[in-house]
């Protein structure tokens, strides 16, 4: 993976997490289409969505 792809994945995760934090849902709806444009395997994208969703949920519960 190049640095550019990693930065784009982080941006997609951030946009999805921002949606979930602001509205309470929509993380996968926003971030999955953004990640499908990148040259990474689908199973990796789905796993990353799950891990990011769990992380955002835990941080929201602990911080809120």
Secondary structure, DSSP 8 states (H G I E B T S, - for coil): --HHHHHHHHHHHHHHHHHHHHHSS-HHHHHHHHHHTSSS-HHHHHHHHHHHHHHHHHHHHHH-
